[in-house]
Amino acid sequence: MYREEDLVRIAKRENNNIRKYLVVNRLQGKHIPVKPGEAFAMFRELADILKKEYKKENLLLIGFAETATAIGAAVAVELGTRYIQTTREIIPDVEYLFFSEEHSHATEQKLVKNDIDSVISEIDRIIFIEDEVTTGKTILNIIQILEKLYPEKVKFSVASLLNGMDEKALKTYYEKNIPTHYLVKTNHRKYTEIAEGFAGDGIYVPCSGEEQNVTKEIRAGAGMNARRLVDADKYREACEKLWIEIDGMVHDELVGRVLVLGTEEFMYPALYVANRIAQSGAETFCHSTTRSPIAVSAEPEYPLHTRYELKSLYDKERTTYLYDIDSYEAVLIITDSQNGEKEGLYSLVNAVRTKNNKIYLVRWC
């Protein structure tokens, strides 16, 4: 059983007048380094709620990019369902469903329509997986599109780690017969005031895209892309093969204190590998880069203190961020980005190099 104070930390969004605060979940493995076992324990608790509720239904789980991609995949693995995530990346030769996420820094979301078409006749219910649901508007946007495309085909539910919906929003969902499930109910009334109370006087580090070598680069076998529909069990098996391949190449280096970094939407494989490293005996942490520009602040109670500004590994014209790098015996960057965006890789390695010497890069694509 989790409480709000166990999970919730309030941060200040940068350049966002729609919502000035950001709820940072300290166990999620996105912005704050987390021991992977703690993240997976939290994800399992959410999955257990759904197991009891939907035993007899064929489910499709949809995880929201970028922060809920690992949550969605982990819950889908626990339930043994099909899984797909939304994306903001470009996937060639597919048809998209477009919808908006009004409060986000990057508002456009996409879902691959071809994959939904291929399974909709076999699905009883679609469950949207989020880290946090505040108003529920984003999910209603995509539900409206799906209902128009597939009238009376499926039912819908929502599952999240945190739920901050007010009574009006909850009533809307109840009237539409869309159940909401969550671990912790939050109250956002004071979050803006809390966020504005922080000075924003943390350390801001621009990281250059100048060439920077890693200790070793690993070309792993063909990756499985959850931006396309996957069987969650097969996705987990693919991540296990990824771990075996990594372990075979750098086993002796993954000792002591180890960090695993994912990149933007690509979170679950990094968290999975981090958990396997932890099970082998190393003190392991995991988090990832993000598109979210969050103010950092020096106050001890503030969740984020140092921000590294990067070029994206997926698009060098896009700025991404990494928060609070610490020192480790080894750092393992795992990405599904292609080779083209070297400036993004170099800027990330330059950030990690400020406190670390051994940096391994794994490309799974």
LINLINPE-V338287 format. One record per backbone hydrogen bond with DSSP energy under -1.0 kcal/mol. CO is the residue of the C=O (numbers start at 1). NH is the residue of the N-H. If there is no record, write none. Layout:
# LINLINPE-V338287
co=CO nh=NH
co=CO nh=NH
This chain:
# LINLINPE-V338287
co=3 nh=6
co=3 nh=7
co=4 nh=8
co=7 nh=26
co=9 nh=24
co=11 nh=22
co=12 nh=295
co=20 nh=13
co=22 nh=11
co=24 nh=9
co=25 nh=28
co=30 nh=288
co=34 nh=286
co=35 nh=38
co=35 nh=39
co=36 nh=40
co=37 nh=41
co=38 nh=42
co=39 nh=43
co=40 nh=44
co=41 nh=45
co=42 nh=46
co=43 nh=47
co=44 nh=48
co=45 nh=49
co=46 nh=50
co=47 nh=51
co=48 nh=52
co=49 nh=53
co=50 nh=54
co=58 nh=124
co=58 nh=125
co=59 nh=82
co=60 nh=127
co=61 nh=84
co=62 nh=129
co=63 nh=86
co=64 nh=68
co=66 nh=69
co=68 nh=72
co=69 nh=73
co=70 nh=74
co=71 nh=75
co=72 nh=76
co=73 nh=77
co=74 nh=78
co=75 nh=79
co=76 nh=80
co=76 nh=81
co=81 nh=232
co=82 nh=61
co=83 nh=230
co=84 nh=63
co=87 nh=110
co=95 nh=113
co=97 nh=111
co=99 nh=109
co=101 nh=104
co=107 nh=101
co=109 nh=99
co=110 nh=87
co=111 nh=97
co=112 nh=116
co=113 nh=117
co=114 nh=118
co=116 nh=119
co=116 nh=120
co=119 nh=122
co=124 nh=155
co=125 nh=60
co=126 nh=157
co=127 nh=62
co=128 nh=159
co=129 nh=64
co=130 nh=161
co=131 nh=162
co=133 nh=164
co=136 nh=140
co=137 nh=141
co=138 nh=142
co=139 nh=143
co=140 nh=144
co=141 nh=145
co=142 nh=146
co=143 nh=147
co=144 nh=148
co=145 nh=149
co=146 nh=150
co=150 nh=153
co=155 nh=126
co=157 nh=128
co=158 nh=181
co=159 nh=130
co=161 nh=184
co=162 nh=133
co=163 nh=186
co=166 nh=170
co=167 nh=171
co=168 nh=172
co=169 nh=173
co=170 nh=174
co=171 nh=175
co=172 nh=176
co=173 nh=178
co=174 nh=177
co=179 nh=158
co=181 nh=160
co=184 nh=163
co=188 nh=191
co=190 nh=194
co=191 nh=195
co=192 nh=196
co=195 nh=198
co=203 nh=307
co=205 nh=309
co=216 nh=361
co=218 nh=363
co=225 nh=228
co=226 nh=85
co=230 nh=83
co=231 nh=235
co=232 nh=236
co=233 nh=237
co=234 nh=238
co=235 nh=239
co=236 nh=240
co=237 nh=241
co=238 nh=242
co=239 nh=243
co=240 nh=244
co=241 nh=245
co=242 nh=246
co=243 nh=247
co=244 nh=248
co=246 nh=250
co=247 nh=251
co=250 nh=253
co=253 nh=255
co=256 nh=283
co=257 nh=329
co=257 nh=330
co=258 nh=285
co=259 nh=332
co=260 nh=287
co=261 nh=334
co=262 nh=289
co=263 nh=266
co=265 nh=267
co=266 nh=263
co=267 nh=271
co=268 nh=272
co=269 nh=273
co=270 nh=274
co=271 nh=275
co=272 nh=276
co=273 nh=277
co=274 nh=278
co=275 nh=279
co=276 nh=280
co=277 nh=282
co=278 nh=281
co=282 nh=284
co=283 nh=258
co=285 nh=260
co=286 nh=34
co=287 nh=262
co=290 nh=321
co=293 nh=14
co=296 nh=202
co=299 nh=302
co=304 nh=297
co=305 nh=203
co=306 nh=324
co=307 nh=205
co=308 nh=322
co=309 nh=207
co=310 nh=320
co=315 nh=318
co=318 nh=312
co=320 nh=310
co=321 nh=290
co=322 nh=308
co=330 nh=259
co=331 nh=360
co=332 nh=261
co=333 nh=362
co=335 nh=364
co=340 nh=342
co=341 nh=345
co=342 nh=346
co=343 nh=347
co=344 nh=348
co=345 nh=349
co=346 nh=350
co=347 nh=351
co=348 nh=352
co=349 nh=353
co=351 nh=354
co=352 nh=355
co=352 nh=356
co=358 nh=331
co=359 nh=215
co=359 nh=216
co=360 nh=333
co=361 nh=218
co=362 nh=335
co=363 nh=220
